[in-house]
Amino acid sequence: MGRRKERKRNNIAKINSTYAKQQEKQMAQKSREKTLLFRRLIAFVVLFLLIGGLMTTYHFQQRAQMQEKQTEYEQLNEQMEQYTNRNQALKEEVEKLSDIDYLLQIARKDYFFSKDGEIIFKLPDEEPSY
């Protein structure tokens, strides 16, 4: 089958006129333009896929980083709440310690201070009252 095509081509004579040469140049030009257009399209597709892939990768990295930051934020909020509660408890303790009667009560229970004529017995498993 390949020989037939070769024979047909060999059997056809070319016309050596300027019109025929112009037509051949135009056909060659159109052929080059098609190949260049095809190459440009391939380049744009590759570039588009590359940029799309990079953007997708960047998006997922940002989502992972956002999730980490969100988790850290929640942990820090919990920690801040604990510190706020502890701060409130310490403020209440300071207020109580400014009261003389409370201080005397602590001194009597924990440090065995007694009133005149009073005997204090310390049991082994007692914990401080404050």
C-alpha positions as a Markdown table, in Angstrom:
| # | Residue | x | y | z |
|---|---|---|---|---|
| 1 | Met | 0.0 | 0.0 | 0.0 |
| 2 | Gly | 2.9 | 2.3 | 0.7 |
| 3 | Arg | 4.2 | 1.7 | -2.8 |
| 4 | Arg | 1.0 | 2.8 | -4.4 |
| 5 | Lys | 1.1 | 6.2 | -2.7 |
| 6 | Glu | 4.7 | 6.6 | -3.8 |
| 7 | Arg | 3.8 | 5.7 | -7.3 |
| 8 | Lys | 0.9 | 8.1 | -7.4 |
| 9 | Arg | 3.1 | 10.8 | -6.2 |
| 10 | Asn | 5.8 | 10.0 | -8.7 |
| 11 | Asn | 3.2 | 9.9 | -11.5 |
| 12 | Ile | 1.9 | 13.4 | -10.7 |
| 13 | Ala | 3.9 | 16.1 | -12.4 |
| 14 | Lys | 4.3 | 19.5 | -10.7 |
| 15 | Ile | 3.5 | 22.7 | -12.5 |
| 16 | Asn | 6.3 | 25.1 | -12.1 |
| 17 | Ser | 4.3 | 28.3 | -12.3 |
| 18 | Thr | 4.4 | 31.2 | -9.9 |
| 19 | Tyr | 0.8 | 30.5 | -8.9 |
| 20 | Ala | 1.7 | 26.9 | -7.9 |
| 21 | Lys | 4.7 | 28.1 | -6.0 |
| 22 | Gln | 2.6 | 30.6 | -4.1 |
| 23 | Gln | 0.0 | 28.0 | -3.3 |
| 24 | Glu | 2.7 | 25.6 | -2.0 |
| 25 | Lys | 4.2 | 28.5 | 0.2 |
| 26 | Gln | 0.7 | 29.3 | 1.5 |
| 27 | Met | 0.1 | 25.6 | 2.3 |
| 28 | Ala | 3.5 | 25.4 | 4.0 |
| 29 | Gln | 2.8 | 28.6 | 5.9 |
| 30 | Lys | -0.6 | 27.3 | 7.1 |
| 31 | Ser | 1.0 | 24.0 | 8.1 |
| 32 | Arg | 3.6 | 25.9 | 10.2 |
| 33 | Glu | 0.9 | 28.0 | 11.7 |
| 34 | Lys | -1.1 | 25.0 | 12.7 |
| 35 | Thr | 1.9 | 23.3 | 14.3 |
| 36 | Leu | 2.8 | 26.5 | 16.1 |
| 37 | Leu | -0.8 | 26.9 | 17.3 |
| 38 | Phe | -0.9 | 23.3 | 18.5 |
| 39 | Arg | 2.4 | 23.9 | 20.3 |
| 40 | Arg | 1.1 | 27.1 | 21.9 |
| 41 | Leu | -2.1 | 25.3 | 23.0 |
| 42 | Ile | -0.1 | 22.4 | 24.5 |
| 43 | Ala | 2.2 | 25.0 | 26.3 |
| 44 | Phe | -0.9 | 26.8 | 27.7 |
| 45 | Val | -2.5 | 23.6 | 28.8 |
| 46 | Val | 0.7 | 22.5 | 30.6 |
| 47 | Leu | 1.1 | 25.9 | 32.2 |
| 48 | Phe | -2.5 | 25.9 | 33.3 |
| 49 | Leu | -2.2 | 22.4 | 34.8 |
| 50 | Leu | 1.0 | 23.4 | 36.5 |
| 51 | Ile | -0.5 | 26.6 | 38.0 |
| 52 | Gly | -3.7 | 24.7 | 38.9 |
| 53 | Gly | -1.7 | 22.0 | 40.7 |
| 54 | Leu | 0.5 | 24.5 | 42.6 |
| 55 | Met | -2.6 | 26.5 | 43.6 |
| 56 | Thr | -4.3 | 23.3 | 44.8 |
| 57 | Thr | -1.3 | 22.2 | 46.8 |
| 58 | Tyr | -1.0 | 25.7 | 48.3 |
| 59 | His | -4.7 | 25.6 | 49.2 |
| 60 | Phe | -4.4 | 22.3 | 51.0 |
| 61 | Gln | -1.3 | 23.5 | 52.9 |
| 62 | Gln | -3.1 | 26.6 | 54.0 |
| 63 | Arg | -6.1 | 24.6 | 55.2 |
| 64 | Ala | -3.8 | 22.3 | 57.2 |
| 65 | Gln | -2.0 | 25.3 | 58.7 |
| 66 | Met | -5.4 | 26.9 | 59.5 |
| 67 | Gln | -6.5 | 23.8 | 61.3 |
| 68 | Glu | -3.3 | 23.7 | 63.4 |
| 69 | Lys | -3.8 | 27.4 | 64.3 |
| 70 | Gln | -7.4 | 26.8 | 65.2 |
| 71 | Thr | -6.5 | 23.9 | 67.5 |
| 72 | Glu | -3.7 | 26.0 | 69.1 |
| 73 | Tyr | -6.2 | 28.9 | 69.5 |
| 74 | Glu | -8.7 | 26.6 | 71.2 |
| 75 | Gln | -6.0 | 25.2 | 73.6 |
| 76 | Leu | -4.8 | 28.7 | 74.4 |
| 77 | Asn | -8.4 | 29.8 | 75.1 |
| 78 | Glu | -8.9 | 26.9 | 77.5 |
| 79 | Gln | -5.6 | 27.7 | 79.2 |
| 80 | Met | -6.6 | 31.4 | 79.5 |
| 81 | Glu | -9.9 | 30.3 | 81.0 |
| 82 | Gln | -8.1 | 28.2 | 83.6 |
| 83 | Tyr | -5.8 | 31.1 | 84.4 |
| 84 | Thr | -8.7 | 33.4 | 84.7 |
| 85 | Asn | -10.5 | 31.1 | 87.1 |
| 86 | Arg | -7.2 | 30.6 | 89.1 |
| 87 | Asn | -6.8 | 34.4 | 89.2 |
| 88 | Gln | -10.3 | 34.9 | 90.5 |
| 89 | Ala | -9.7 | 32.3 | 93.2 |
| 90 | Leu | -6.5 | 34.0 | 94.2 |
| 91 | Lys | -8.3 | 37.4 | 94.4 |
| 92 | Glu | -10.9 | 35.9 | 96.6 |
| 93 | Glu | -8.1 | 34.4 | 98.8 |
| 94 | Val | -6.5 | 37.8 | 99.0 |
| 95 | Glu | -9.8 | 39.3 | 100.1 |
| 96 | Lys | -10.2 | 36.6 | 102.7 |
| 97 | Leu | -6.6 | 37.0 | 104.0 |
| 98 | Ser | -7.2 | 40.7 | 104.5 |
| 99 | Asp | -9.9 | 39.8 | 107.1 |
| 100 | Ile | -8.4 | 39.5 | 110.6 |
| 101 | Asp | -11.0 | 36.9 | 111.8 |
| 102 | Tyr | -10.1 | 34.6 | 108.9 |
| 103 | Leu | -6.4 | 34.9 | 109.6 |
| 104 | Leu | -6.9 | 34.1 | 113.3 |
| 105 | Gln | -9.0 | 31.1 | 112.4 |
| 106 | Ile | -6.2 | 29.8 | 110.0 |
| 107 | Ala | -3.6 | 30.5 | 112.7 |
| 108 | Arg | -5.6 | 28.5 | 115.3 |
| 109 | Lys | -6.2 | 25.5 | 113.0 |
| 110 | Asp | -2.9 | 25.2 | 111.1 |
| 111 | Tyr | -0.4 | 26.7 | 113.5 |
| 112 | Phe | -1.8 | 25.7 | 116.9 |
| 113 | Phe | -2.4 | 29.2 | 118.2 |
| 114 | Ser | -4.9 | 29.1 | 120.9 |
| 115 | Lys | -6.9 | 31.4 | 123.1 |
| 116 | Asp | -6.0 | 31.6 | 126.8 |
| 117 | Gly | -7.0 | 28.4 | 128.6 |
| 118 | Glu | -7.7 | 26.5 | 125.4 |
| 119 | Ile | -6.2 | 23.1 | 124.6 |
| 120 | Ile | -5.8 | 22.1 | 120.9 |
| 121 | Phe | -5.6 | 18.5 | 119.8 |
| 122 | Lys | -4.3 | 17.9 | 116.3 |
| 123 | Leu | -5.6 | 14.8 | 114.5 |
| 124 | Pro | -3.1 | 13.1 | 112.1 |
| 125 | Asp | -5.2 | 13.3 | 108.8 |
| 126 | Glu | -6.5 | 16.8 | 109.0 |
| 127 | Glu | -5.8 | 19.1 | 106.1 |
| 128 | Pro | -5.6 | 22.9 | 106.2 |
| 129 | Ser | -9.0 | 24.6 | 106.2 |
| 130 | Tyr | -8.3 | 27.2 | 103.6 |
